[in-house]
């Protein structure tokens, strides 16, 4: 039995991960901007569930939630950084405020939560950090470049964290979901910008239209994603990255193919830029 600490557990993937972890007999600290939303989502709540208020943009709420988790369960084994929001706009269309707000939740919110939880995992010399990124954190596309930037930042940080924490007995996994049927594309979650530039209608505009039409029609099953995510915490050497969904696998494969092709095509040029080797006198 492990103690799970999950952000954004009021609905969507976070709530499903909490439900799956509870079903497997784990203890769960289900945090949300409004703990009442967790209580409503889990009316049958047992003593294994601790609903706590935590807004990832408010450091004091993170500290309070971690203290409550430790007071109740004495340890934290798995941290799931799940809270996040989408942003759809061409790079030039998005306001500075919207981009910073996205980074505040999707990147700095994770960083603040890590600072609050990692001292416990390091002291235990065990634990697992699961950072919910996106396929958009590995391969970007018109209209979602700035959302993707928040998740690219998350992935870059997570790769380094993986190397820093491995010697201390703590695992790190990045999860890259494709489209999963949650409220993610709903106006209650997805941020769209009022400022639209006609020149981007065939690119970012097309993405905006497609995503609106895709709301609550995504192919991915959040309950199956939750089962996969809870399952990887049982693996002795879990993966650094886990793709979820056929769409995610296809986009990651396409990106890897492109990178391989370009690397091969421009290999000679890439290798031509070192300084000439220095011949040291014998
Ligand atoms: P939902 O919109 O259904 O859920 C988002 C969750 O994040 C809600 O619980 C929401 O809380 C919470 N949240 C938002 N802002 C904050 C905040 N400041 N502090 C704490 N919690 C916050 O979307 P998903 O469940 O799909 O999204 C979960 C994660 O999965 C996100 O990181 C998203 O980027 C990622 N993802 C989702 C995909 C999908 O297709 N569903 C695809 C790729 C990645 P509240 O109820 O209070 O708003």
py3Dmol code that shows the C-alpha trace and the ligand (Angstrom):
import py3Dmol

protein = """\
ATOM      1  CA  UNK A   1       0.000   0.000   0.000  1.00  0.00           C
ATOM      2  CA  UNK A   2       1.355   3.421  -0.999  1.00  0.00           C
ATOM      3  CA  UNK A   3       0.394   7.001  -0.248  1.00  0.00           C
ATOM      4  CA  UNK A   4      -0.536   8.947  -3.383  1.00  0.00           C
ATOM      5  CA  UNK A   5      -0.540  12.770  -3.529  1.00  0.00           C
ATOM      6  CA  UNK A   6      -2.404  14.030  -6.592  1.00  0.00           C
ATOM      7  CA  UNK A   7      -2.957  17.595  -7.834  1.00  0.00           C
ATOM      8  CA  UNK A   8      -6.073  18.558  -9.801  1.00  0.00           C
ATOM      9  CA  UNK A   9      -8.084  15.615  -8.461  1.00  0.00           C
ATOM     10  CA  UNK A  10     -11.481  17.364  -8.650  1.00  0.00           C
ATOM     11  CA  UNK A  11     -12.240  15.942 -12.105  1.00  0.00           C
ATOM     12  CA  UNK A  12     -10.730  14.469 -15.267  1.00  0.00           C
ATOM     13  CA  UNK A  13      -7.548  12.406 -15.180  1.00  0.00           C
ATOM     14  CA  UNK A  14      -6.690  13.443 -11.622  1.00  0.00           C
ATOM     15  CA  UNK A  15     -10.005  12.161 -10.244  1.00  0.00           C
ATOM     16  CA  UNK A  16      -9.647   8.914 -12.231  1.00  0.00           C
ATOM     17  CA  UNK A  17      -6.110   8.358 -10.917  1.00  0.00           C
ATOM     18  CA  UNK A  18      -7.403   8.901  -7.368  1.00  0.00           C
ATOM     19  CA  UNK A  19     -10.278   6.457  -7.994  1.00  0.00           C
ATOM     20  CA  UNK A  20      -7.932   3.806  -9.426  1.00  0.00           C
ATOM     21  CA  UNK A  21      -5.394   4.181  -6.610  1.00  0.00           C
ATOM     22  CA  UNK A  22      -8.151   3.837  -3.986  1.00  0.00           C
ATOM     23  CA  UNK A  23      -9.542   0.770  -5.782  1.00  0.00           C
ATOM     24  CA  UNK A  24      -6.087  -0.852  -5.570  1.00  0.00           C
ATOM     25  CA  UNK A  25      -5.993  -0.283  -1.815  1.00  0.00           C
ATOM     26  CA  UNK A  26      -3.717   2.758  -1.713  1.00  0.00           C
ATOM     27  CA  UNK A  27      -4.142   5.834   0.479  1.00  0.00           C
ATOM     28  CA  UNK A  28      -4.825   8.988  -1.497  1.00  0.00           C
ATOM     29  CA  UNK A  29      -4.354  12.672  -0.802  1.00  0.00           C
ATOM     30  CA  UNK A  30      -6.676  14.091  -3.456  1.00  0.00           C
ATOM     31  CA  UNK A  31      -5.969  17.794  -3.778  1.00  0.00           C
ATOM     32  CA  UNK A  32      -7.995  20.353  -5.689  1.00  0.00           C
ATOM     33  CA  UNK A  33      -8.534  24.090  -5.801  1.00  0.00           C
ATOM     34  CA  UNK A  34     -11.725  23.333  -3.872  1.00  0.00           C
ATOM     35  CA  UNK A  35     -11.585  20.279  -1.606  1.00  0.00           C
ATOM     36  CA  UNK A  36     -15.406  20.226  -1.680  1.00  0.00           C
ATOM     37  CA  UNK A  37     -15.220  19.221  -5.355  1.00  0.00           C
ATOM     38  CA  UNK A  38     -13.241  16.118  -4.312  1.00  0.00           C
ATOM     39  CA  UNK A  39     -15.807  15.277  -1.628  1.00  0.00           C
ATOM     40  CA  UNK A  40     -18.559  15.604  -4.256  1.00  0.00           C
ATOM     41  CA  UNK A  41     -16.611  13.355  -6.681  1.00  0.00           C
ATOM     42  CA  UNK A  42     -16.077  10.717  -3.957  1.00  0.00           C
ATOM     43  CA  UNK A  43     -19.294  10.684  -1.907  1.00  0.00           C
ATOM     44  CA  UNK A  44     -18.481   7.195  -0.606  1.00  0.00           C
ATOM     45  CA  UNK A  45     -15.089   8.434   0.700  1.00  0.00           C
ATOM     46  CA  UNK A  46     -13.392   6.141   3.181  1.00  0.00           C
ATOM     47  CA  UNK A  47     -10.561   6.826   5.618  1.00  0.00           C
ATOM     48  CA  UNK A  48      -8.115   6.110   2.786  1.00  0.00           C
ATOM     49  CA  UNK A  49      -9.044   9.369   1.056  1.00  0.00           C
ATOM     50  CA  UNK A  50      -7.901  12.782   2.279  1.00  0.00           C
ATOM     51  CA  UNK A  51      -9.442  15.646   0.281  1.00  0.00           C
ATOM     52  CA  UNK A  52      -7.338  18.803   0.634  1.00  0.00           C
ATOM     53  CA  UNK A  53      -7.494  22.266  -0.898  1.00  0.00           C
ATOM     54  CA  UNK A  54      -4.433  23.021  -3.056  1.00  0.00           C
ATOM     55  CA  UNK A  55      -4.054  25.598  -5.810  1.00  0.00           C
ATOM     56  CA  UNK A  56      -0.732  24.976  -7.570  1.00  0.00           C
ATOM     57  CA  UNK A  57      -0.295  28.729  -8.060  1.00  0.00           C
ATOM     58  CA  UNK A  58      -0.561  29.360  -4.272  1.00  0.00           C
ATOM     59  CA  UNK A  59       2.560  28.093  -2.496  1.00  0.00           C
ATOM     60  CA  UNK A  60       0.986  28.386   0.972  1.00  0.00           C
ATOM     61  CA  UNK A  61      -1.818  25.961   0.004  1.00  0.00           C
ATOM     62  CA  UNK A  62       0.762  23.452  -1.246  1.00  0.00           C
ATOM     63  CA  UNK A  63       2.684  23.582   2.042  1.00  0.00           C
ATOM     64  CA  UNK A  64      -0.539  23.190   4.062  1.00  0.00           C
ATOM     65  CA  UNK A  65      -1.645  20.238   1.925  1.00  0.00           C
ATOM     66  CA  UNK A  66       1.713  18.461   2.294  1.00  0.00           C
ATOM     67  CA  UNK A  67       1.620  19.008   6.068  1.00  0.00           C
ATOM     68  CA  UNK A  68      -1.917  17.572   6.190  1.00  0.00           C
ATOM     69  CA  UNK A  69      -0.826  14.552   4.116  1.00  0.00           C
ATOM     70  CA  UNK A  70       2.123  13.828   6.418  1.00  0.00           C
ATOM     71  CA  UNK A  71       0.022  14.346   9.550  1.00  0.00           C
ATOM     72  CA  UNK A  72      -2.580  11.871   8.297  1.00  0.00           C
ATOM     73  CA  UNK A  73      -0.490   9.194   6.532  1.00  0.00           C
ATOM     74  CA  UNK A  74       3.093   9.833   7.725  1.00  0.00           C
ATOM     75  CA  UNK A  75       4.670   9.580   4.261  1.00  0.00           C
ATOM     76  CA  UNK A  76       4.172  10.272   0.549  1.00  0.00           C
ATOM     77  CA  UNK A  77       5.159   7.574  -1.952  1.00  0.00           C
ATOM     78  CA  UNK A  78       3.804   8.790  -5.277  1.00  0.00           C
ATOM     79  CA  UNK A  79       3.405  12.430  -6.313  1.00  0.00           C
ATOM     80  CA  UNK A  80       1.242  12.967  -9.392  1.00  0.00           C
ATOM     81  CA  UNK A  81       1.628  16.455 -10.836  1.00  0.00           C
ATOM     82  CA  UNK A  82      -1.564  16.400 -12.863  1.00  0.00           C
ATOM     83  CA  UNK A  83      -3.188  19.853 -12.536  1.00  0.00           C
ATOM     84  CA  UNK A  84      -2.978  21.692 -15.832  1.00  0.00           C
ATOM     85  CA  UNK A  85      -4.807  23.837 -18.353  1.00  0.00           C
ATOM     86  CA  UNK A  86      -4.797  24.108 -22.122  1.00  0.00           C
ATOM     87  CA  UNK A  87      -4.238  27.245 -24.197  1.00  0.00           C
ATOM     88  CA  UNK A  88      -5.081  27.430 -27.885  1.00  0.00           C
ATOM     89  CA  UNK A  89      -3.808  30.365 -29.941  1.00  0.00           C
ATOM     90  CA  UNK A  90      -1.188  31.094 -32.572  1.00  0.00           C
ATOM     91  CA  UNK A  91       2.086  32.071 -30.937  1.00  0.00           C
ATOM     92  CA  UNK A  92       1.599  35.696 -32.028  1.00  0.00           C
ATOM     93  CA  UNK A  93      -2.056  35.796 -30.978  1.00  0.00           C
ATOM     94  CA  UNK A  94      -1.585  34.855 -27.327  1.00  0.00           C
ATOM     95  CA  UNK A  95      -1.367  37.664 -24.790  1.00  0.00           C
ATOM     96  CA  UNK A  96       1.591  37.815 -22.433  1.00  0.00           C
ATOM     97  CA  UNK A  97      -0.813  37.418 -19.488  1.00  0.00           C
ATOM     98  CA  UNK A  98      -2.339  34.218 -20.923  1.00  0.00           C
ATOM     99  CA  UNK A  99       1.054  32.654 -21.613  1.00  0.00           C
ATOM    100  CA  UNK A 100       2.366  33.508 -18.138  1.00  0.00           C
ATOM    101  CA  UNK A 101      -0.819  32.162 -16.529  1.00  0.00           C
ATOM    102  CA  UNK A 102      -0.332  28.873 -18.407  1.00  0.00           C
ATOM    103  CA  UNK A 103       3.285  28.596 -17.279  1.00  0.00           C
ATOM    104  CA  UNK A 104       2.208  29.449 -13.711  1.00  0.00           C
ATOM    105  CA  UNK A 105      -0.049  26.377 -13.613  1.00  0.00           C
ATOM    106  CA  UNK A 106       1.622  23.858 -15.953  1.00  0.00           C
ATOM    107  CA  UNK A 107       5.278  24.537 -15.098  1.00  0.00           C
ATOM    108  CA  UNK A 108       5.797  26.729 -12.016  1.00  0.00           C
ATOM    109  CA  UNK A 109       2.913  24.961 -10.237  1.00  0.00           C
ATOM    110  CA  UNK A 110       4.716  21.653 -10.680  1.00  0.00           C
ATOM    111  CA  UNK A 111       7.991  23.209  -9.528  1.00  0.00           C
ATOM    112  CA  UNK A 112       6.374  24.600  -6.351  1.00  0.00           C
ATOM    113  CA  UNK A 113       4.798  21.221  -5.596  1.00  0.00           C
ATOM    114  CA  UNK A 114       8.139  19.474  -6.125  1.00  0.00           C
ATOM    115  CA  UNK A 115       9.873  21.837  -3.699  1.00  0.00           C
ATOM    116  CA  UNK A 116       7.258  21.008  -1.062  1.00  0.00           C
ATOM    117  CA  UNK A 117       7.217  17.210  -1.557  1.00  0.00           C
ATOM    118  CA  UNK A 118      10.783  16.247  -2.542  1.00  0.00           C
ATOM    119  CA  UNK A 119      12.311  16.716   0.948  1.00  0.00           C
ATOM    120  CA  UNK A 120       9.980  13.912   2.124  1.00  0.00           C
ATOM    121  CA  UNK A 121      10.830  11.591  -0.791  1.00  0.00           C
ATOM    122  CA  UNK A 122      14.579  12.243  -0.402  1.00  0.00           C
ATOM    123  CA  UNK A 123      14.427  11.581   3.347  1.00  0.00           C
ATOM    124  CA  UNK A 124      12.608   8.294   2.648  1.00  0.00           C
ATOM    125  CA  UNK A 125      15.115   7.413  -0.101  1.00  0.00           C
ATOM    126  CA  UNK A 126      12.101   6.165  -2.057  1.00  0.00           C
ATOM    127  CA  UNK A 127       9.190   7.474  -4.069  1.00  0.00           C
ATOM    128  CA  UNK A 128       7.931   8.175  -7.557  1.00  0.00           C
ATOM    129  CA  UNK A 129       7.211  11.523  -9.212  1.00  0.00           C
ATOM    130  CA  UNK A 130       4.751  11.213 -12.093  1.00  0.00           C
ATOM    131  CA  UNK A 131       4.518  14.394 -14.168  1.00  0.00           C
ATOM    132  CA  UNK A 132       1.507  14.560 -16.484  1.00  0.00           C
ATOM    133  CA  UNK A 133       2.819  16.234 -19.616  1.00  0.00           C
ATOM    134  CA  UNK A 134       1.153  15.758 -23.012  1.00  0.00           C
ATOM    135  CA  UNK A 135       2.052  14.428 -26.443  1.00  0.00           C
ATOM    136  CA  UNK A 136       2.233  18.198 -27.068  1.00  0.00           C
ATOM    137  CA  UNK A 137       5.199  18.260 -24.684  1.00  0.00           C
ATOM    138  CA  UNK A 138       7.159  16.128 -27.157  1.00  0.00           C
ATOM    139  CA  UNK A 139       5.794  17.171 -30.557  1.00  0.00           C
ATOM    140  CA  UNK A 140       4.206  20.573 -31.073  1.00  0.00           C
ATOM    141  CA  UNK A 141       1.803  21.882 -33.710  1.00  0.00           C
ATOM    142  CA  UNK A 142       0.247  25.164 -34.912  1.00  0.00           C
ATOM    143  CA  UNK A 143      -2.243  26.603 -32.426  1.00  0.00           C
ATOM    144  CA  UNK A 144      -0.910  24.754 -29.395  1.00  0.00           C
ATOM    145  CA  UNK A 145       2.688  25.975 -29.402  1.00  0.00           C
ATOM    146  CA  UNK A 146       2.455  27.875 -26.135  1.00  0.00           C
ATOM    147  CA  UNK A 147       0.628  25.106 -24.280  1.00  0.00           C
ATOM    148  CA  UNK A 148       3.291  22.812 -25.744  1.00  0.00           C
ATOM    149  CA  UNK A 149       5.992  25.196 -24.491  1.00  0.00           C
ATOM    150  CA  UNK A 150       4.753  24.761 -20.902  1.00  0.00           C
ATOM    151  CA  UNK A 151       4.904  20.981 -21.316  1.00  0.00           C
ATOM    152  CA  UNK A 152       8.289  21.050 -23.134  1.00  0.00           C
ATOM    153  CA  UNK A 153       9.581  23.021 -20.131  1.00  0.00           C
ATOM    154  CA  UNK A 154       8.074  20.411 -17.817  1.00  0.00           C
ATOM    155  CA  UNK A 155       9.724  17.587 -19.781  1.00  0.00           C
ATOM    156  CA  UNK A 156      13.136  19.285 -19.913  1.00  0.00           C
ATOM    157  CA  UNK A 157      13.049  19.804 -16.162  1.00  0.00           C
ATOM    158  CA  UNK A 158      11.780  16.256 -15.561  1.00  0.00           C
ATOM    159  CA  UNK A 159      14.623  14.672 -17.572  1.00  0.00           C
ATOM    160  CA  UNK A 160      17.173  16.419 -15.359  1.00  0.00           C
ATOM    161  CA  UNK A 161      15.200  15.614 -12.214  1.00  0.00           C
ATOM    162  CA  UNK A 162      15.219  11.944 -13.238  1.00  0.00           C
ATOM    163  CA  UNK A 163      19.032  12.000 -13.192  1.00  0.00           C
ATOM    164  CA  UNK A 164      19.194  13.947  -9.930  1.00  0.00           C
ATOM    165  CA  UNK A 165      16.751  11.758  -8.006  1.00  0.00           C
ATOM    166  CA  UNK A 166      17.691   8.293  -9.311  1.00  0.00           C
ATOM    167  CA  UNK A 167      20.752   7.989  -6.993  1.00  0.00           C
ATOM    168  CA  UNK A 168      18.454   8.934  -4.094  1.00  0.00           C
ATOM    169  CA  UNK A 169      16.009   6.106  -4.791  1.00  0.00           C
ATOM    170  CA  UNK A 170      13.284   8.316  -6.271  1.00  0.00           C
ATOM    171  CA  UNK A 171      11.844   7.597  -9.753  1.00  0.00           C
ATOM    172  CA  UNK A 172      10.549  10.152 -12.245  1.00  0.00           C
ATOM    173  CA  UNK A 173       8.124   9.388 -15.076  1.00  0.00           C
ATOM    174  CA  UNK A 174       6.772  11.792 -17.689  1.00  0.00           C
ATOM    175  CA  UNK A 175       3.320  10.825 -19.023  1.00  0.00           C
ATOM    176  CA  UNK A 176       2.379  11.980 -22.543  1.00  0.00           C
ATOM    177  CA  UNK A 177      -1.368  11.510 -23.061  1.00  0.00           C
ATOM    178  CA  UNK A 178      -2.998  12.050 -26.445  1.00  0.00           C
ATOM    179  CA  UNK A 179      -6.641  13.138 -26.485  1.00  0.00           C
ATOM    180  CA  UNK A 180      -8.536  11.828 -23.451  1.00  0.00           C
ATOM    181  CA  UNK A 181     -12.238  12.420 -22.851  1.00  0.00           C
ATOM    182  CA  UNK A 182     -12.150  14.834 -19.917  1.00  0.00           C
ATOM    183  CA  UNK A 183     -13.128  18.514 -19.582  1.00  0.00           C
ATOM    184  CA  UNK A 184      -9.704  19.450 -20.996  1.00  0.00           C
ATOM    185  CA  UNK A 185     -11.150  20.933 -24.242  1.00  0.00           C
ATOM    186  CA  UNK A 186     -14.205  22.368 -22.500  1.00  0.00           C
ATOM    187  CA  UNK A 187     -14.423  26.150 -22.083  1.00  0.00           C
ATOM    188  CA  UNK A 188     -14.344  25.443 -18.308  1.00  0.00           C
ATOM    189  CA  UNK A 189     -10.725  24.288 -18.758  1.00  0.00           C
ATOM    190  CA  UNK A 190      -9.357  25.360 -22.158  1.00  0.00           C
ATOM    191  CA  UNK A 191      -8.226  28.963 -22.469  1.00  0.00           C
ATOM    192  CA  UNK A 192      -8.845  30.617 -25.842  1.00  0.00           C
ATOM    193  CA  UNK A 193      -7.747  34.119 -26.760  1.00  0.00           C
ATOM    194  CA  UNK A 194     -10.150  36.802 -28.045  1.00  0.00           C
ATOM    195  CA  UNK A 195      -7.447  38.239 -30.340  1.00  0.00           C
ATOM    196  CA  UNK A 196      -7.452  36.369 -33.664  1.00  0.00           C
ATOM    197  CA  UNK A 197      -5.191  37.171 -36.648  1.00  0.00           C
ATOM    198  CA  UNK A 198      -6.679  36.253 -40.046  1.00  0.00           C
ATOM    199  CA  UNK A 199      -3.297  35.203 -41.484  1.00  0.00           C
ATOM    200  CA  UNK A 200      -3.273  32.259 -39.059  1.00  0.00           C
ATOM    201  CA  UNK A 201      -6.764  31.017 -39.999  1.00  0.00           C
ATOM    202  CA  UNK A 202      -5.454  28.005 -42.003  1.00  0.00           C
ATOM    203  CA  UNK A 203      -3.018  26.955 -39.248  1.00  0.00           C
ATOM    204  CA  UNK A 204      -3.787  27.950 -35.650  1.00  0.00           C
ATOM    205  CA  UNK A 205      -7.362  28.855 -36.605  1.00  0.00           C
ATOM    206  CA  UNK A 206      -7.931  25.378 -38.008  1.00  0.00           C
ATOM    207  CA  UNK A 207      -6.615  23.866 -34.769  1.00  0.00           C
ATOM    208  CA  UNK A 208      -8.948  26.126 -32.748  1.00  0.00           C
ATOM    209  CA  UNK A 209     -11.948  24.935 -34.777  1.00  0.00           C
ATOM    210  CA  UNK A 210     -10.890  21.291 -34.667  1.00  0.00           C
ATOM    211  CA  UNK A 211     -10.362  21.296 -30.891  1.00  0.00           C
ATOM    212  CA  UNK A 212     -13.744  22.952 -30.272  1.00  0.00           C
ATOM    213  CA  UNK A 213     -15.395  20.218 -32.349  1.00  0.00           C
ATOM    214  CA  UNK A 214     -13.436  17.554 -30.472  1.00  0.00           C
ATOM    215  CA  UNK A 215     -14.691  18.557 -26.988  1.00  0.00           C
ATOM    216  CA  UNK A 216     -15.856  15.434 -25.135  1.00  0.00           C
ATOM    217  CA  UNK A 217     -15.250  13.358 -28.290  1.00  0.00           C
ATOM    218  CA  UNK A 218     -11.590  12.507 -27.631  1.00  0.00           C
ATOM    219  CA  UNK A 219     -10.719   8.839 -28.235  1.00  0.00           C
ATOM    220  CA  UNK A 220      -8.890   8.198 -24.958  1.00  0.00           C
ATOM    221  CA  UNK A 221     -10.582   6.592 -21.950  1.00  0.00           C
ATOM    222  CA  UNK A 222      -9.501   8.418 -18.752  1.00  0.00           C
ATOM    223  CA  UNK A 223     -10.189   5.319 -16.617  1.00  0.00           C
ATOM    224  CA  UNK A 224      -7.793   3.255 -18.777  1.00  0.00           C
ATOM    225  CA  UNK A 225      -5.191   6.041 -18.613  1.00  0.00           C
ATOM    226  CA  UNK A 226      -5.535   6.036 -14.824  1.00  0.00           C
ATOM    227  CA  UNK A 227      -5.071   2.253 -14.698  1.00  0.00           C
ATOM    228  CA  UNK A 228      -1.891   2.565 -16.798  1.00  0.00           C
ATOM    229  CA  UNK A 229      -0.544   5.410 -14.656  1.00  0.00           C
ATOM    230  CA  UNK A 230      -1.250   3.715 -11.315  1.00  0.00           C
ATOM    231  CA  UNK A 231       0.251   0.502 -12.725  1.00  0.00           C
ATOM    232  CA  UNK A 232       3.640   2.027 -13.602  1.00  0.00           C
ATOM    233  CA  UNK A 233       4.204   2.934  -9.961  1.00  0.00           C
ATOM    234  CA  UNK A 234       4.480  -0.813  -9.263  1.00  0.00           C
ATOM    235  CA  UNK A 235       7.333  -1.279 -11.773  1.00  0.00           C
ATOM    236  CA  UNK A 236      10.789  -1.523 -10.195  1.00  0.00           C
ATOM    237  CA  UNK A 237      12.434   0.454 -13.017  1.00  0.00           C
ATOM    238  CA  UNK A 238       9.627   2.571 -14.473  1.00  0.00           C
ATOM    239  CA  UNK A 239      10.075   4.356 -17.825  1.00  0.00           C
ATOM    240  CA  UNK A 240      11.206   7.979 -18.065  1.00  0.00           C
ATOM    241  CA  UNK A 241       8.432   8.559 -20.644  1.00  0.00           C
ATOM    242  CA  UNK A 242       5.080   6.844 -21.058  1.00  0.00           C
ATOM    243  CA  UNK A 243       2.902   7.644 -24.071  1.00  0.00           C
ATOM    244  CA  UNK A 244      -0.840   7.025 -23.693  1.00  0.00           C
ATOM    245  CA  UNK A 245      -3.233   6.620 -26.628  1.00  0.00           C
ATOM    246  CA  UNK A 246      -2.826   5.593 -30.272  1.00  0.00           C
ATOM    247  CA  UNK A 247      -2.730   9.269 -31.289  1.00  0.00           C
ATOM    248  CA  UNK A 248       0.122   9.942 -28.857  1.00  0.00           C
ATOM    249  CA  UNK A 249       2.144   6.979 -30.109  1.00  0.00           C
ATOM    250  CA  UNK A 250       1.651   8.056 -33.752  1.00  0.00           C
ATOM    251  CA  UNK A 251       2.728  11.661 -33.102  1.00  0.00           C
ATOM    252  CA  UNK A 252       5.782  10.630 -31.090  1.00  0.00           C
ATOM    253  CA  UNK A 253       6.823   8.174 -33.819  1.00  0.00           C
ATOM    254  CA  UNK A 254       6.365  10.848 -36.508  1.00  0.00           C
ATOM    255  CA  UNK A 255       8.509  13.320 -34.537  1.00  0.00           C
ATOM    256  CA  UNK A 256      11.248  10.734 -33.944  1.00  0.00           C
ATOM    257  CA  UNK A 257      11.250   9.885 -37.684  1.00  0.00           C
ATOM    258  CA  UNK A 258      11.582  13.558 -38.594  1.00  0.00           C
ATOM    259  CA  UNK A 259      14.439  14.119 -36.132  1.00  0.00           C
ATOM    260  CA  UNK A 260      16.236  10.990 -37.389  1.00  0.00           C
ATOM    261  CA  UNK A 261      15.790  12.018 -41.043  1.00  0.00           C
ATOM    262  CA  UNK A 262      17.051  15.566 -40.508  1.00  0.00           C
ATOM    263  CA  UNK A 263      19.937  14.393 -38.347  1.00  0.00           C
ATOM    264  CA  UNK A 264      21.060  12.013 -41.099  1.00  0.00           C
ATOM    265  CA  UNK A 265      20.599  14.616 -43.852  1.00  0.00           C
ATOM    266  CA  UNK A 266      22.589  17.334 -42.060  1.00  0.00           C
ATOM    267  CA  UNK A 267      25.013  15.100 -40.157  1.00  0.00           C
ATOM    268  CA  UNK A 268      28.101  16.206 -42.075  1.00  0.00           C
ATOM    269  CA  UNK A 269      27.285  19.889 -41.548  1.00  0.00           C
ATOM    270  CA  UNK A 270      26.629  19.293 -37.841  1.00  0.00           C
ATOM    271  CA  UNK A 271      29.969  17.514 -37.448  1.00  0.00           C
ATOM    272  CA  UNK A 272      31.895  20.223 -39.311  1.00  0.00           C
ATOM    273  CA  UNK A 273      31.730  22.936 -36.642  1.00  0.00           C
ATOM    274  CA  UNK A 274      34.174  21.781 -33.939  1.00  0.00           C
ATOM    275  CA  UNK A 275      37.423  23.694 -33.458  1.00  0.00           C
ATOM    276  CA  UNK A 276      40.402  21.896 -34.991  1.00  0.00           C
ATOM    277  CA  UNK A 277      41.987  19.543 -32.445  1.00  0.00           C
ATOM    278  CA  UNK A 278      44.904  21.132 -30.602  1.00  0.00           C
ATOM    279  CA  UNK A 279      48.201  19.265 -31.024  1.00  0.00           C
ATOM    280  CA  UNK A 280      49.876  19.389 -27.621  1.00  0.00           C
ATOM    281  CA  UNK A 281      53.682  19.278 -27.720  1.00  0.00           C
ATOM    282  CA  UNK A 282      54.929  15.912 -26.497  1.00  0.00           C
TER     283      UNK A 282
END
"""
ligand_1 = """\
48
LIG
P -9.579 18.650 -16.859
O -9.832 20.015 -17.388
O -10.693 17.655 -16.837
O -8.972 18.742 -15.380
C -7.996 19.691 -15.092
C -7.725 19.636 -13.606
O -6.698 20.578 -13.280
C -8.949 20.024 -12.781
O -8.997 19.190 -11.643
C -8.651 21.460 -12.397
O -9.278 21.887 -11.212
C -7.154 21.360 -12.190
N -6.538 22.671 -12.104
C -6.550 23.687 -13.005
N -5.891 24.747 -12.521
C -5.463 24.399 -11.272
C -4.736 25.053 -10.261
N -4.311 26.315 -10.406
N -4.468 24.387 -9.101
C -4.886 23.115 -8.928
N -5.614 22.447 -9.847
C -5.882 23.088 -11.002
O -8.374 18.097 -17.759
P -7.554 16.723 -17.699
O -7.958 15.919 -16.552
O -7.608 16.128 -19.035
O -6.076 17.298 -17.484
C -5.180 16.724 -16.555
C -3.765 16.856 -17.086
O -3.644 16.077 -18.273
C -3.343 18.278 -17.450
O -2.020 18.505 -17.002
C -3.385 18.277 -18.978
O -2.464 19.203 -19.517
C -2.999 16.840 -19.272
N -3.404 16.378 -20.595
C -4.714 16.115 -20.877
C -5.070 15.665 -22.130
C -6.483 15.339 -22.510
O -6.751 15.137 -23.701
N -7.417 15.252 -21.571
C -4.061 15.496 -23.193
C -2.707 15.761 -22.784
C -2.415 16.189 -21.533
P -10.706 22.679 -11.217
O -11.756 21.605 -11.263
O -10.682 23.432 -9.933
O -10.730 23.558 -12.427
"""
view = py3Dmol.view(width=600, height=400)
view.addModel(protein, "pdb")
view.setStyle({"model": 0}, {"cartoon": {"style": "trace"}})
view.addModel(ligand_1, "xyz")
view.setStyle({"model": 1}, {"stick": {}})
view.zoomTo()
view.show()
